[in-house]
Amino acid sequence: KLDIPVYPKIIKRPMDLLTMKKKLDDHEYSDAPKFYADFKLMTRNCYTFNPTCTPVHIAGMALSTLFNETWKQLP
């Protein structure tokens, strides 16, 4: 979608926030661990595709940290 031709060669199972939102809206997550797994897949893809110290990699790490802190506080 973003016209990054090498992305599918490197990332075999893409995941992004828009896809996760659609899956939430469509009730495709049967439980919280499935949502968690998709989020972790998305961040792993971010780290794999974007070299360390690049703005996207750093933003992915910050988002992951925020997500983990919030996830721990859920019932």
C-alpha positions in Angstrom: 0.0 0.0 0.0 2.9 2.4 0.7 4.7 1.5 -2.4 7.7 -0.1 -0.6 8.6 -2.9 -3.0 11.1 -4.7 -0.7 8.7 -4.8 2.3 6.9 -8.0 1.3 10.3 -9.7 0.6 11.4 -9.0 4.2 8.1 -9.1 6.1 6.1 -12.3 5.5 3.2 -11.5 7.9 2.4 -7.8 7.7 0.3 -6.2 10.4 -0.6 -2.5 11.1 -2.8 -0.5 13.3 -5.5 0.1 10.6 -5.8 -3.7 10.1 -6.1 -4.2 13.9 -8.8 -1.5 14.1 -10.7 -3.2 11.3 -10.4 -6.6 13.0 -11.7 -5.0 16.3 -14.6 -3.3 14.5 -15.4 -6.6 12.7 -15.2 -8.6 16.0 -12.4 -10.8 14.6 -10.5 -11.0 17.9 -12.1 -13.7 20.0 -9.9 -12.9 23.0 -7.4 -10.4 24.2 -4.3 -12.6 23.6 -5.1 -12.6 19.9 -5.1 -8.8 19.9 -1.8 -8.8 21.9 -0.3 -11.2 19.4 -1.1 -8.9 16.4 0.3 -5.9 18.2 3.5 -7.8 19.0 3.7 -9.0 15.3 3.4 -5.4 14.2 6.2 -4.2 16.4 8.4 -7.1 15.5 7.9 -6.2 11.8 8.7 -2.6 12.6 12.0 -3.6 14.3 12.8 -6.0 11.5 12.2 -3.6 8.6 13.5 -0.4 10.1 17.1 -0.2 11.2 17.9 0.6 14.8 18.2 4.3 15.5 15.9 5.3 12.7 12.9 7.5 13.6 10.4 4.7 12.7 12.2 2.1 14.8 12.5 4.5 17.8 8.8 5.4 17.5 7.9 1.7 17.4 9.9 1.1 20.6 8.1 4.0 22.3 4.7 2.7 21.2 5.6 -0.8 22.4 6.7 0.6 25.8 3.5 2.5 26.2 1.4 -0.5 25.1 3.2 -2.8 27.5 2.7 -0.4 30.4 -1.0 0.0 29.6 -1.5 -3.8 29.1 -0.1 -4.6 32.5 -2.8 -2.4 34.1 -5.7 -4.1 32.4 -7.8 -6.5 34.5 
